[in-house]
Amino acid sequence: LCGGITELVKAGFDTLVQNGYKPELAYFECLNELKLIVDLFYEGGLGLMWRSVSNTAEYGGRTRGKRIVTDQTRKEMQNLLEEIKNGKFTSEWMEENKKGAPFLKKARKEEKKELIEQVGERIRKLYSREK
């Protein structure tokens, strides 16, 4: 879930920004809205979420969601689970750690350069209780 949700949020953000939306608005639409949706999931499942969002959001979600999470996406999720079950992921993870976690270190460094993270940092400072 962490990887899929992260990539979905970044893809949504990038799509909006590439089509002229201000990065701050794209951040709110893609990242802040996610928290609201997840809180509704937690509180009352998918049904509460659908009942709580606008009719427009519900219609869009119900008619367009499967264009994002396709049969190919589901097949790849099955492949990823198989890698966990057969030990391939564990072996890869152990090798990553033996080498000092070079992939993770690079990914963390690169992510800080992404626009969504830069915008998010500025926005979160506006809400910070420490000023």
Distance bins in CASP14 RR format, pairs under 12 A and 6 or more apart:
PFRMAT RR
TARGET T0000
AUTHOR 0000-0000-0000
RMODE 2
METHOD distances of the structure
MODEL  1
1 7 0 0 0 0 0 1 0 0 0 0 0
1 8 0 0 0 0 0 1 0 0 0 0 0
1 9 0 0 0 0 0 1 0 0 0 0 0
1 34 0 0 0 0 0 1 0 0 0 0 0
1 38 0 0 0 0 0 1 0 0 0 0 0
1 41 0 0 0 0 0 1 0 0 0 0 0
1 77 0 0 0 0 0 1 0 0 0 0 0
1 80 0 0 0 0 0 1 0 0 0 0 0
2 8 0 0 0 0 0 1 0 0 0 0 0
2 9 0 0 0 0 0 1 0 0 0 0 0
2 80 0 0 0 0 0 1 0 0 0 0 0
3 9 0 0 0 0 1 0 0 0 0 0 0
3 10 0 0 0 0 1 0 0 0 0 0 0
3 11 0 0 0 0 0 1 0 0 0 0 0
3 76 0 0 0 0 0 1 0 0 0 0 0
3 77 0 0 0 0 0 1 0 0 0 0 0
3 80 0 0 0 0 1 0 0 0 0 0 0
3 107 0 0 0 0 0 1 0 0 0 0 0
3 111 0 0 0 0 0 1 0 0 0 0 0
4 10 0 0 0 0 1 0 0 0 0 0 0
4 11 0 0 0 0 1 0 0 0 0 0 0
4 34 0 0 0 0 0 1 0 0 0 0 0
4 68 0 0 0 0 0 1 0 0 0 0 0
4 69 0 0 0 0 1 0 0 0 0 0 0
4 73 0 0 0 0 1 0 0 0 0 0 0
4 76 0 0 0 0 0 1 0 0 0 0 0
4 77 0 0 0 0 1 0 0 0 0 0 0
4 80 0 0 0 0 1 0 0 0 0 0 0
5 11 0 0 0 0 0 1 0 0 0 0 0
5 12 0 0 0 0 0 1 0 0 0 0 0
5 30 0 0 0 0 0 1 0 0 0 0 0
5 31 0 0 0 0 0 1 0 0 0 0 0
5 34 1 0 0 1 0 0 0 0 0 0 0
5 35 0 0 0 0 0 1 0 0 0 0 0
5 37 0 0 0 0 0 1 0 0 0 0 0
5 38 0 0 0 0 1 0 0 0 0 0 0
5 41 0 0 0 0 0 1 0 0 0 0 0
5 68 0 0 0 0 0 1 0 0 0 0 0
5 69 0 0 0 0 0 1 0 0 0 0 0
6 12 0 0 0 0 0 1 0 0 0 0 0
6 13 0 0 0 0 0 1 0 0 0 0 0
6 30 0 0 0 0 0 1 0 0 0 0 0
6 31 0 0 0 0 0 1 0 0 0 0 0
6 34 0 0 0 0 0 1 0 0 0 0 0
6 107 0 0 0 0 0 1 0 0 0 0 0
6 111 0 0 0 0 1 0 0 0 0 0 0
6 114 0 0 0 0 0 1 0 0 0 0 0
6 116 0 0 0 0 1 0 0 0 0 0 0
6 117 0 0 0 0 0 1 0 0 0 0 0
7 13 0 0 0 0 0 1 0 0 0 0 0
7 14 0 0 0 0 0 1 0 0 0 0 0
7 30 0 0 0 0 0 1 0 0 0 0 0
7 68 0 0 0 0 0 1 0 0 0 0 0
7 69 0 0 0 0 0 1 0 0 0 0 0
7 73 0 0 0 0 0 1 0 0 0 0 0
7 76 0 0 0 0 0 1 0 0 0 0 0
7 111 0 0 0 0 0 1 0 0 0 0 0
7 114 0 0 0 0 0 1 0 0 0 0 0
7 116 0 0 0 0 0 1 0 0 0 0 0
8 14 0 0 0 0 0 1 0 0 0 0 0
8 15 0 0 0 0 0 1 0 0 0 0 0
8 30 0 0 0 0 1 0 0 0 0 0 0
8 31 0 0 0 0 0 1 0 0 0 0 0
8 33 0 0 0 0 0 1 0 0 0 0 0
8 34 0 0 0 0 1 0 0 0 0 0 0
8 37 0 0 0 0 0 1 0 0 0 0 0
8 65 0 0 0 0 0 1 0 0 0 0 0
8 68 1 0 0 1 0 0 0 0 0 0 0
8 69 0 0 0 0 1 0 0 0 0 0 0
8 73 0 0 0 0 0 1 0 0 0 0 0
9 15 0 0 0 0 0 1 0 0 0 0 0
9 16 0 0 0 0 0 1 0 0 0 0 0
9 26 0 0 0 0 0 1 0 0 0 0 0
9 27 0 0 0 0 1 0 0 0 0 0 0
9 28 0 0 0 0 0 1 0 0 0 0 0
9 29 0 0 0 0 1 0 0 0 0 0 0
9 30 1 0 1 0 0 0 0 0 0 0 0
9 31 1 0 1 0 0 0 0 0 0 0 0
9 32 0 0 0 0 0 1 0 0 0 0 0
9 33 0 0 0 0 1 0 0 0 0 0 0
9 34 1 0 0 1 0 0 0 0 0 0 0
9 35 0 0 0 0 0 1 0 0 0 0 0
9 37 0 0 0 0 0 1 0 0 0 0 0
9 38 0 0 0 0 0 1 0 0 0 0 0
9 68 0 0 0 0 0 1 0 0 0 0 0
9 114 0 0 0 0 0 1 0 0 0 0 0
9 116 1 0 0 1 0 0 0 0 0 0 0
9 117 0 0 0 0 0 1 0 0 0 0 0
9 120 0 0 0 0 0 1 0 0 0 0 0
10 16 0 0 0 0 0 1 0 0 0 0 0
10 17 0 0 0 0 0 1 0 0 0 0 0
10 18 0 0 0 0 0 1 0 0 0 0 0
10 26 0 0 0 0 0 1 0 0 0 0 0
10 27 0 0 0 0 0 1 0 0 0 0 0
10 30 0 0 0 0 1 0 0 0 0 0 0
10 31 0 0 0 0 1 0 0 0 0 0 0
10 34 0 0 0 0 0 1 0 0 0 0 0
10 111 0 0 0 0 1 0 0 0 0 0 0
10 114 1 0 0 1 0 0 0 0 0 0 0
10 115 0 0 0 0 1 0 0 0 0 0 0
10 116 1 0 1 0 0 0 0 0 0 0 0
10 117 0 0 0 0 1 0 0 0 0 0 0
10 119 0 0 0 0 0 1 0 0 0 0 0
11 17 0 0 0 0 0 1 0 0 0 0 0
11 18 0 0 0 0 0 1 0 0 0 0 0
11 26 0 0 0 0 0 1 0 0 0 0 0
11 30 0 0 0 0 1 0 0 0 0 0 0
11 68 0 0 0 0 1 0 0 0 0 0 0
11 116 0 0 0 0 0 1 0 0 0 0 0
12 18 0 0 0 0 1 0 0 0 0 0 0
12 19 0 0 0 0 0 1 0 0 0 0 0
12 21 0 0 0 0 1 0 0 0 0 0 0
12 23 0 0 0 0 0 1 0 0 0 0 0
12 26 1 0 0 1 0 0 0 0 0 0 0
12 27 0 0 0 0 0 1 0 0 0 0 0
12 29 0 0 0 0 1 0 0 0 0 0 0
12 30 1 0 1 0 0 0 0 0 0 0 0
12 31 0 0 0 0 1 0 0 0 0 0 0
12 33 0 0 0 0 0 1 0 0 0 0 0
12 34 0 0 0 0 0 1 0 0 0 0 0
12 68 0 0 0 0 1 0 0 0 0 0 0
12 116 0 0 0 0 1 0 0 0 0 0 0
13 19 0 0 0 0 0 1 0 0 0 0 0
13 20 0 0 0 0 0 1 0 0 0 0 0
13 21 0 0 0 0 1 0 0 0 0 0 0
13 22 0 0 0 0 0 1 0 0 0 0 0
13 23 1 0 0 1 0 0 0 0 0 0 0
13 24 0 0 0 0 0 1 0 0 0 0 0
13 25 0 0 0 0 0 1 0 0 0 0 0
13 26 1 0 1 0 0 0 0 0 0 0 0
13 27 1 0 0 1 0 0 0 0 0 0 0
13 28 0 0 0 0 0 1 0 0 0 0 0
13 29 1 0 0 1 0 0 0 0 0 0 0
13 30 1 0 1 0 0 0 0 0 0 0 0
13 31 1 0 0 1 0 0 0 0 0 0 0
13 32 0 0 0 0 0 1 0 0 0 0 0
13 33 0 0 0 0 0 1 0 0 0 0 0
13 34 0 0 0 0 0 1 0 0 0 0 0
13 114 0 0 0 0 1 0 0 0 0 0 0
13 115 1 0 0 1 0 0 0 0 0 0 0
13 116 1 0 1 0 0 0 0 0 0 0 0
13 117 0 0 0 0 0 1 0 0 0 0 0
13 118 0 0 0 0 0 1 0 0 0 0 0
13 119 0 0 0 0 1 0 0 0 0 0 0
13 120 0 0 0 0 1 0 0 0 0 0 0
14 20 0 0 0 0 0 1 0 0 0 0 0
14 21 0 0 0 0 0 1 0 0 0 0 0
14 23 0 0 0 0 1 0 0 0 0 0 0
14 26 0 0 0 0 1 0 0 0 0 0 0
14 27 0 0 0 0 0 1 0 0 0 0 0
14 30 0 0 0 0 1 0 0 0 0 0 0
14 114 0 0 0 0 1 0 0 0 0 0 0
14 115 0 0 0 0 1 0 0 0 0 0 0
14 116 1 0 0 1 0 0 0 0 0 0 0
14 119 0 0 0 0 0 1 0 0 0 0 0
15 21 0 0 0 0 1 0 0 0 0 0 0
15 26 0 0 0 0 1 0 0 0 0 0 0
15 29 0 0 0 0 0 1 0 0 0 0 0
15 30 0 0 0 0 1 0 0 0 0 0 0
15 68 0 0 0 0 0 1 0 0 0 0 0
15 116 0 0 0 0 0 1 0 0 0 0 0
16 22 0 0 0 0 1 0 0 0 0 0 0
16 23 0 0 0 0 1 0 0 0 0 0 0
16 24 0 0 0 0 0 1 0 0 0 0 0
16 25 1 0 0 1 0 0 0 0 0 0 0
16 26 1 1 0 0 0 0 0 0 0 0 0
16 27 0 0 0 0 1 0 0 0 0 0 0
16 28 0 0 0 0 0 1 0 0 0 0 0
16 29 1 0 0 1 0 0 0 0 0 0 0
16 30 1 0 0 1 0 0 0 0 0 0 0
16 31 0 0 0 0 0 1 0 0 0 0 0
16 33 0 0 0 0 0 1 0 0 0 0 0
16 115 0 0 0 0 0 1 0 0 0 0 0
16 116 0 0 0 0 0 1 0 0 0 0 0
16 119 0 0 0 0 0 1 0 0 0 0 0
17 23 1 0 1 0 0 0 0 0 0 0 0
17 24 0 0 0 0 0 1 0 0 0 0 0
17 25 0 0 0 0 1 0 0 0 0 0 0
17 26 1 0 1 0 0 0 0 0 0 0 0
17 27 0 0 0 0 1 0 0 0 0 0 0
17 29 0 0 0 0 0 1 0 0 0 0 0
17 30 0 0 0 0 1 0 0 0 0 0 0
17 114 0 0 0 0 0 1 0 0 0 0 0
17 115 1 0 0 1 0 0 0 0 0 0 0
17 116 0 0 0 0 1 0 0 0 0 0 0
17 118 0 0 0 0 0 1 0 0 0 0 0
17 119 0 0 0 0 1 0 0 0 0 0 0
18 26 0 0 0 0 1 0 0 0 0 0 0
18 115 0 0 0 0 0 1 0 0 0 0 0
19 25 0 0 0 0 0 1 0 0 0 0 0
19 26 0 0 0 0 1 0 0 0 0 0 0
19 29 0 0 0 0 0 1 0 0 0 0 0
20 26 0 0 0 0 1 0 0 0 0 0 0
21 27 0 0 0 0 1 0 0 0 0 0 0
21 28 0 0 0 0 0 1 0 0 0 0 0
21 29 1 0 0 1 0 0 0 0 0 0 0
21 30 0 0 0 0 1 0 0 0 0 0 0
21 115 0 0 0 0 0 1 0 0 0 0 0
21 119 0 0 0 0 0 1 0 0 0 0 0
22 28 0 0 0 0 1 0 0 0 0 0 0
22 29 0 0 0 0 0 1 0 0 0 0 0
22 115 0 0 0 0 0 1 0 0 0 0 0
22 119 0 0 0 0 1 0 0 0 0 0 0
22 123 0 0 0 0 0 1 0 0 0 0 0
23 29 0 0 0 0 0 1 0 0 0 0 0
23 30 0 0 0 0 0 1 0 0 0 0 0
23 31 0 0 0 0 0 1 0 0 0 0 0
23 114 0 0 0 0 0 1 0 0 0 0 0
23 115 1 0 1 0 0 0 0 0 0 0 0
23 116 1 0 0 1 0 0 0 0 0 0 0
23 117 0 0 0 0 0 1 0 0 0 0 0
23 118 0 0 0 0 1 0 0 0 0 0 0
23 119 1 0 1 0 0 0 0 0 0 0 0
23 120 0 0 0 0 1 0 0 0 0 0 0
23 121 0 0 0 0 0 1 0 0 0 0 0
23 122 0 0 0 0 1 0 0 0 0 0 0
23 123 0 0 0 0 1 0 0 0 0 0 0
24 30 0 0 0 0 0 1 0 0 0 0 0
24 31 0 0 0 0 0 1 0 0 0 0 0
24 32 0 0 0 0 0 1 0 0 0 0 0
24 115 0 0 0 0 0 1 0 0 0 0 0
24 116 0 0 0 0 0 1 0 0 0 0 0
24 118 0 0 0 0 0 1 0 0 0 0 0
24 119 1 0 1 0 0 0 0 0 0 0 0
24 120 0 0 0 0 1 0 0 0 0 0 0
24 121 0 0 0 0 0 1 0 0 0 0 0
24 122 1 0 0 1 0 0 0 0 0 0 0
24 123 1 0 0 1 0 0 0 0 0 0 0
24 124 0 0 0 0 0 1 0 0 0 0 0
24 126 0 0 0 0 1 0 0 0 0 0 0
25 31 0 0 0 0 0 1 0 0 0 0 0
25 32 0 0 0 0 0 1 0 0 0 0 0
25 33 0 0 0 0 0 1 0 0 0 0 0
25 119 0 0 0 0 1 0 0 0 0 0 0
25 123 0 0 0 0 0 1 0 0 0 0 0
26 32 0 0 0 0 0 1 0 0 0 0 0
26 33 0 0 0 0 0 1 0 0 0 0 0
26 115 0 0 0 0 1 0 0 0 0 0 0
26 116 1 0 0 1 0 0 0 0 0 0 0
26 119 1 0 0 1 0 0 0 0 0 0 0
26 120 0 0 0 0 0 1 0 0 0 0 0
26 123 0 0 0 0 0 1 0 0 0 0 0
27 33 0 0 0 0 1 0 0 0 0 0 0
27 34 0 0 0 0 0 1 0 0 0 0 0
27 35 0 0 0 0 0 1 0 0 0 0 0
27 114 0 0 0 0 0 1 0 0 0 0 0
27 115 0 0 0 0 1 0 0 0 0 0 0
27 116 1 0 0 1 0 0 0 0 0 0 0
27 117 0 0 0 0 1 0 0 0 0 0 0
27 118 0 0 0 0 1 0 0 0 0 0 0
27 119 1 0 1 0 0 0 0 0 0 0 0
27 120 1 0 1 0 0 0 0 0 0 0 0
27 121 0 0 0 0 0 1 0 0 0 0 0
27 122 0 0 0 0 1 0 0 0 0 0 0
27 123 1 0 1 0 0 0 0 0 0 0 0
27 124 0 0 0 0 1 0 0 0 0 0 0
27 126 0 0 0 0 0 1 0 0 0 0 0
28 34 0 0 0 0 0 1 0 0 0 0 0
28 35 0 0 0 0 0 1 0 0 0 0 0
28 36 0 0 0 0 0 1 0 0 0 0 0
28 116 0 0 0 0 0 1 0 0 0 0 0
28 119 0 0 0 0 1 0 0 0 0 0 0
28 120 0 0 0 0 1 0 0 0 0 0 0
28 123 1 0 0 1 0 0 0 0 0 0 0
28 124 0 0 0 0 0 1 0 0 0 0 0
28 126 0 0 0 0 0 1 0 0 0 0 0
28 127 0 0 0 0 0 1 0 0 0 0 0
29 36 0 0 0 0 0 1 0 0 0 0 0
29 37 0 0 0 0 0 1 0 0 0 0 0
29 57 0 0 0 0 0 1 0 0 0 0 0
29 116 0 0 0 0 0 1 0 0 0 0 0
29 119 0 0 0 0 0 1 0 0 0 0 0
30 36 0 0 0 0 0 1 0 0 0 0 0
30 37 0 0 0 0 0 1 0 0 0 0 0
30 115 0 0 0 0 0 1 0 0 0 0 0
30 116 1 0 0 1 0 0 0 0 0 0 0
30 119 0 0 0 0 0 1 0 0 0 0 0
30 120 0 0 0 0 0 1 0 0 0 0 0
31 37 0 0 0 0 0 1 0 0 0 0 0
31 38 0 0 0 0 0 1 0 0 0 0 0
31 116 1 0 0 1 0 0 0 0 0 0 0
31 117 0 0 0 0 0 1 0 0 0 0 0
31 119 0 0 0 0 1 0 0 0 0 0 0
31 120 1 0 0 1 0 0 0 0 0 0 0
31 121 0 0 0 0 0 1 0 0 0 0 0
31 123 0 0 0 0 1 0 0 0 0 0 0
31 124 0 0 0 0 0 1 0 0 0 0 0
32 38 0 0 0 0 0 1 0 0 0 0 0
32 39 0 0 0 0 0 1 0 0 0 0 0
32 116 0 0 0 0 0 1 0 0 0 0 0
32 119 0 0 0 0 0 1 0 0 0 0 0
32 120 0 0 0 0 1 0 0 0 0 0 0
32 123 0 0 0 0 1 0 0 0 0 0 0
32 124 0 0 0 0 0 1 0 0 0 0 0
32 126 0 0 0 0 0 1 0 0 0 0 0
32 127 0 0 0 0 0 1 0 0 0 0 0
33 39 0 0 0 0 0 1 0 0 0 0 0
33 40 0 0 0 0 0 1 0 0 0 0 0
33 49 0 0 0 0 0 1 0 0 0 0 0
33 52 0 0 0 0 0 1 0 0 0 0 0
33 53 0 0 0 0 1 0 0 0 0 0 0
33 54 0 0 0 0 0 1 0 0 0 0 0
33 57 0 0 0 0 1 0 0 0 0 0 0
34 40 0 0 0 0 0 1 0 0 0 0 0
34 41 0 0 0 0 0 1 0 0 0 0 0
34 49 0 0 0 0 0 1 0 0 0 0 0
34 116 0 0 0 0 0 1 0 0 0 0 0
35 41 0 0 0 0 0 1 0 0 0 0 0
35 42 0 0 0 0 0 1 0 0 0 0 0
36 42 0 0 0 0 0 1 0 0 0 0 0
36 43 0 0 0 0 0 1 0 0 0 0 0
36 48 0 0 0 0 0 1 0 0 0 0 0
36 49 0 0 0 0 1 0 0 0 0 0 0
36 52 0 0 0 0 1 0 0 0 0 0 0
36 53 0 0 0 0 1 0 0 0 0 0 0
36 54 0 0 0 0 0 1 0 0 0 0 0
36 57 0 0 0 0 0 1 0 0 0 0 0
37 43 0 0 0 0 0 1 0 0 0 0 0
37 44 0 0 0 0 0 1 0 0 0 0 0
37 45 0 0 0 0 0 1 0 0 0 0 0
37 46 0 0 0 0 0 1 0 0 0 0 0
37 47 0 0 0 0 0 1 0 0 0 0 0
37 48 0 0 0 0 0 1 0 0 0 0 0
37 49 1 0 1 0 0 0 0 0 0 0 0
37 50 0 0 0 0 0 1 0 0 0 0 0
37 52 0 0 0 0 1 0 0 0 0 0 0
37 53 1 0 0 1 0 0 0 0 0 0 0
37 57 0 0 0 0 1 0 0 0 0 0 0
37 58 0 0 0 0 0 1 0 0 0 0 0
37 61 0 0 0 0 0 1 0 0 0 0 0
38 44 0 0 0 0 0 1 0 0 0 0 0
38 45 0 0 0 0 0 1 0 0 0 0 0
38 46 0 0 0 0 0 1 0 0 0 0 0
38 48 0 0 0 0 0 1 0 0 0 0 0
38 49 0 0 0 0 1 0 0 0 0 0 0
39 45 0 0 0 0 0 1 0 0 0 0 0
39 48 0 0 0 0 1 0 0 0 0 0 0
39 49 0 0 0 0 1 0 0 0 0 0 0
39 52 0 0 0 0 1 0 0 0 0 0 0
40 46 0 0 0 0 1 0 0 0 0 0 0
40 47 0 0 0 0 1 0 0 0 0 0 0
40 48 1 0 1 0 0 0 0 0 0 0 0
40 49 1 0 1 0 0 0 0 0 0 0 0
40 50 0 0 0 0 1 0 0 0 0 0 0
40 51 0 0 0 0 1 0 0 0 0 0 0
40 52 1 0 1 0 0 0 0 0 0 0 0
40 53 1 0 0 1 0 0 0 0 0 0 0
40 57 0 0 0 0 0 1 0 0 0 0 0
40 58 0 0 0 0 0 1 0 0 0 0 0
41 47 0 0 0 0 1 0 0 0 0 0 0
41 48 1 0 0 1 0 0 0 0 0 0 0
41 49 1 0 1 0 0 0 0 0 0 0 0
41 50 0 0 0 0 0 1 0 0 0 0 0
41 52 0 0 0 0 0 1 0 0 0 0 0
41 53 0 0 0 0 0 1 0 0 0 0 0
42 48 0 0 0 0 1 0 0 0 0 0 0
42 49 0 0 0 0 1 0 0 0 0 0 0
43 49 0 0 0 0 1 0 0 0 0 0 0
43 51 0 0 0 0 0 1 0 0 0 0 0
43 52 0 0 0 0 1 0 0 0 0 0 0
44 50 0 0 0 0 0 1 0 0 0 0 0
44 51 0 0 0 0 1 0 0 0 0 0 0
44 52 0 0 0 0 1 0 0 0 0 0 0
45 51 0 0 0 0 1 0 0 0 0 0 0
45 52 0 0 0 0 0 1 0 0 0 0 0
46 52 0 0 0 0 0 1 0 0 0 0 0
46 53 0 0 0 0 0 1 0 0 0 0 0
46 58 0 0 0 0 0 1 0 0 0 0 0
46 61 0 0 0 0 0 1 0 0 0 0 0
46 62 0 0 0 0 0 1 0 0 0 0 0
47 53 0 0 0 0 0 1 0 0 0 0 0
47 58 0 0 0 0 1 0 0 0 0 0 0
47 62 0 0 0 0 0 1 0 0 0 0 0
48 58 0 0 0 0 0 1 0 0 0 0 0
49 57 0 0 0 0 1 0 0 0 0 0 0
49 58 0 0 0 0 1 0 0 0 0 0 0
49 61 0 0 0 0 0 1 0 0 0 0 0
49 62 0 0 0 0 0 1 0 0 0 0 0
50 57 0 0 0 0 1 0 0 0 0 0 0
50 58 1 0 1 0 0 0 0 0 0 0 0
50 59 0 0 0 0 0 1 0 0 0 0 0
50 60 0 0 0 0 0 1 0 0 0 0 0
50 61 0 0 0 0 1 0 0 0 0 0 0
50 62 1 0 0 1 0 0 0 0 0 0 0
51 57 0 0 0 0 0 1 0 0 0 0 0
51 58 0 0 0 0 1 0 0 0 0 0 0
52 58 0 0 0 0 1 0 0 0 0 0 0
53 59 0 0 0 0 1 0 0 0 0 0 0
53 60 0 0 0 0 1 0 0 0 0 0 0
53 61 0 0 0 0 1 0 0 0 0 0 0
53 62 0 0 0 0 0 1 0 0 0 0 0
54 60 0 0 0 0 1 0 0 0 0 0 0
54 61 0 0 0 0 0 1 0 0 0 0 0
55 61 0 0 0 0 0 1 0 0 0 0 0
55 62 0 0 0 0 0 1 0 0 0 0 0
55 63 0 0 0 0 0 1 0 0 0 0 0
56 62 0 0 0 0 0 1 0 0 0 0 0
56 63 0 0 0 0 0 1 0 0 0 0 0
56 64 0 0 0 0 0 1 0 0 0 0 0
57 63 0 0 0 0 0 1 0 0 0 0 0
57 64 0 0 0 0 0 1 0 0 0 0 0
57 65 0 0 0 0 0 1 0 0 0 0 0
58 64 0 0 0 0 0 1 0 0 0 0 0
58 65 0 0 0 0 0 1 0 0 0 0 0
59 65 0 0 0 0 0 1 0 0 0 0 0
60 66 0 0 0 0 0 1 0 0 0 0 0
60 67 0 0 0 0 0 1 0 0 0 0 0
60 68 0 0 0 0 0 1 0 0 0 0 0
61 67 0 0 0 0 1 0 0 0 0 0 0
61 68 0 0 0 0 1 0 0 0 0 0 0
61 69 0 0 0 0 0 1 0 0 0 0 0
64 70 0 0 0 0 0 1 0 0 0 0 0
65 73 0 0 0 0 0 1 0 0 0 0 0
66 72 0 0 0 0 0 1 0 0 0 0 0
66 73 0 0 0 0 1 0 0 0 0 0 0
66 74 0 0 0 0 1 0 0 0 0 0 0
67 73 0 0 0 0 0 1 0 0 0 0 0
68 74 0 0 0 0 0 1 0 0 0 0 0
69 75 0 0 0 0 0 1 0 0 0 0 0
69 76 0 0 0 0 0 1 0 0 0 0 0
69 77 0 0 0 0 1 0 0 0 0 0 0
70 76 0 0 0 0 1 0 0 0 0 0 0
70 77 0 0 0 0 0 1 0 0 0 0 0
71 77 0 0 0 0 0 1 0 0 0 0 0
71 78 0 0 0 0 0 1 0 0 0 0 0
72 78 0 0 0 0 0 1 0 0 0 0 0
72 79 0 0 0 0 0 1 0 0 0 0 0
73 79 0 0 0 0 0 1 0 0 0 0 0
73 80 0 0 0 0 0 1 0 0 0 0 0
74 80 0 0 0 0 0 1 0 0 0 0 0
74 81 0 0 0 0 0 1 0 0 0 0 0
75 81 0 0 0 0 0 1 0 0 0 0 0
75 82 0 0 0 0 0 1 0 0 0 0 0
76 82 0 0 0 0 0 1 0 0 0 0 0
76 83 0 0 0 0 0 1 0 0 0 0 0
77 83 0 0 0 0 0 1 0 0 0 0 0
77 84 0 0 0 0 0 1 0 0 0 0 0
78 84 0 0 0 0 0 1 0 0 0 0 0
78 85 0 0 0 0 0 1 0 0 0 0 0
79 85 0 0 0 0 0 1 0 0 0 0 0
79 86 0 0 0 0 0 1 0 0 0 0 0
79 88 0 0 0 0 0 1 0 0 0 0 0
79 89 0 0 0 0 0 1 0 0 0 0 0
80 86 0 0 0 0 0 1 0 0 0 0 0
80 87 0 0 0 0 0 1 0 0 0 0 0
80 88 0 0 0 0 1 0 0 0 0 0 0
80 89 1 0 0 1 0 0 0 0 0 0 0
80 92 0 0 0 0 0 1 0 0 0 0 0
81 87 0 0 0 0 0 1 0 0 0 0 0
81 88 0 0 0 0 0 1 0 0 0 0 0
81 89 0 0 0 0 1 0 0 0 0 0 0
82 88 0 0 0 0 1 0 0 0 0 0 0
82 89 0 0 0 0 1 0 0 0 0 0 0
83 89 1 0 1 0 0 0 0 0 0 0 0
83 90 0 0 0 0 1 0 0 0 0 0 0
83 91 0 0 0 0 1 0 0 0 0 0 0
83 92 0 0 0 0 1 0 0 0 0 0 0
83 93 0 0 0 0 0 1 0 0 0 0 0
84 90 1 0 0 1 0 0 0 0 0 0 0
84 91 0 0 0 0 0 1 0 0 0 0 0
84 92 0 0 0 0 0 1 0 0 0 0 0
84 93 0 0 0 0 0 1 0 0 0 0 0
86 92 0 0 0 0 0 1 0 0 0 0 0
87 93 0 0 0 0 1 0 0 0 0 0 0
87 94 0 0 0 0 1 0 0 0 0 0 0
87 95 0 0 0 0 0 1 0 0 0 0 0
88 94 0 0 0 0 0 1 0 0 0 0 0
88 95 0 0 0 0 0 1 0 0 0 0 0
89 95 0 0 0 0 0 1 0 0 0 0 0
89 96 0 0 0 0 0 1 0 0 0 0 0
90 96 0 0 0 0 0 1 0 0 0 0 0
90 97 0 0 0 0 0 1 0 0 0 0 0
91 97 0 0 0 0 0 1 0 0 0 0 0
91 98 0 0 0 0 0 1 0 0 0 0 0
92 98 0 0 0 0 0 1 0 0 0 0 0
92 99 0 0 0 0 0 1 0 0 0 0 0
92 101 0 0 0 0 0 1 0 0 0 0 0
92 103 0 0 0 0 1 0 0 0 0 0 0
92 104 0 0 0 0 0 1 0 0 0 0 0
93 99 0 0 0 0 0 1 0 0 0 0 0
93 100 0 0 0 0 0 1 0 0 0 0 0
93 101 0 0 0 0 1 0 0 0 0 0 0
93 103 0 0 0 0 0 1 0 0 0 0 0
93 104 0 0 0 0 1 0 0 0 0 0 0
94 100 0 0 0 0 0 1 0 0 0 0 0
94 101 0 0 0 0 0 1 0 0 0 0 0
95 101 0 0 0 0 0 1 0 0 0 0 0
95 102 0 0 0 0 0 1 0 0 0 0 0
95 103 0 0 0 0 1 0 0 0 0 0 0
96 102 1 0 0 1 0 0 0 0 0 0 0
96 103 1 0 1 0 0 0 0 0 0 0 0
96 104 1 0 0 1 0 0 0 0 0 0 0
96 105 0 0 0 0 0 1 0 0 0 0 0
96 106 0 0 0 0 0 1 0 0 0 0 0
96 107 0 0 0 0 0 1 0 0 0 0 0
97 103 0 0 0 0 0 1 0 0 0 0 0
97 104 0 0 0 0 1 0 0 0 0 0 0
97 105 0 0 0 0 0 1 0 0 0 0 0
99 105 0 0 0 0 0 1 0 0 0 0 0
99 106 0 0 0 0 0 1 0 0 0 0 0
100 106 0 0 0 0 0 1 0 0 0 0 0
101 107 0 0 0 0 1 0 0 0 0 0 0
101 108 0 0 0 0 1 0 0 0 0 0 0
101 109 0 0 0 0 0 1 0 0 0 0 0
102 108 0 0 0 0 0 1 0 0 0 0 0
102 109 0 0 0 0 0 1 0 0 0 0 0
103 109 0 0 0 0 0 1 0 0 0 0 0
103 110 0 0 0 0 0 1 0 0 0 0 0
104 110 0 0 0 0 0 1 0 0 0 0 0
104 111 0 0 0 0 0 1 0 0 0 0 0
105 111 0 0 0 0 0 1 0 0 0 0 0
105 112 0 0 0 0 0 1 0 0 0 0 0
106 112 0 0 0 0 0 1 0 0 0 0 0
106 113 0 0 0 0 0 1 0 0 0 0 0
107 113 0 0 0 0 0 1 0 0 0 0 0
107 114 0 0 0 0 0 1 0 0 0 0 0
108 114 0 0 0 0 0 1 0 0 0 0 0
108 117 0 0 0 0 0 1 0 0 0 0 0
109 117 0 0 0 0 0 1 0 0 0 0 0
110 117 0 0 0 0 1 0 0 0 0 0 0
111 117 1 0 1 0 0 0 0 0 0 0 0
111 118 0 0 0 0 0 1 0 0 0 0 0
111 120 0 0 0 0 0 1 0 0 0 0 0
111 121 0 0 0 0 0 1 0 0 0 0 0
112 118 1 0 0 1 0 0 0 0 0 0 0
112 120 0 0 0 0 0 1 0 0 0 0 0
112 121 0 0 0 0 1 0 0 0 0 0 0
113 121 0 0 0 0 0 1 0 0 0 0 0
114 120 0 0 0 0 1 0 0 0 0 0 0
114 121 0 0 0 0 0 1 0 0 0 0 0
115 121 0 0 0 0 0 1 0 0 0 0 0
115 122 0 0 0 0 0 1 0 0 0 0 0
116 122 0 0 0 0 0 1 0 0 0 0 0
116 123 0 0 0 0 0 1 0 0 0 0 0
116 124 0 0 0 0 0 1 0 0 0 0 0
117 123 0 0 0 0 0 1 0 0 0 0 0
117 124 0 0 0 0 0 1 0 0 0 0 0
118 124 0 0 0 0 0 1 0 0 0 0 0
118 125 0 0 0 0 0 1 0 0 0 0 0
119 125 0 0 0 0 0 1 0 0 0 0 0
119 126 0 0 0 0 0 1 0 0 0 0 0
120 126 0 0 0 0 1 0 0 0 0 0 0
120 127 0 0 0 0 0 1 0 0 0 0 0
120 128 0 0 0 0 0 1 0 0 0 0 0
121 127 0 0 0 0 0 1 0 0 0 0 0
121 128 0 0 0 0 0 1 0 0 0 0 0
122 128 0 0 0 0 0 1 0 0 0 0 0
124 130 0 0 0 0 0 1 0 0 0 0 0
125 131 0 0 0 0 1 0 0 0 0 0 0
END
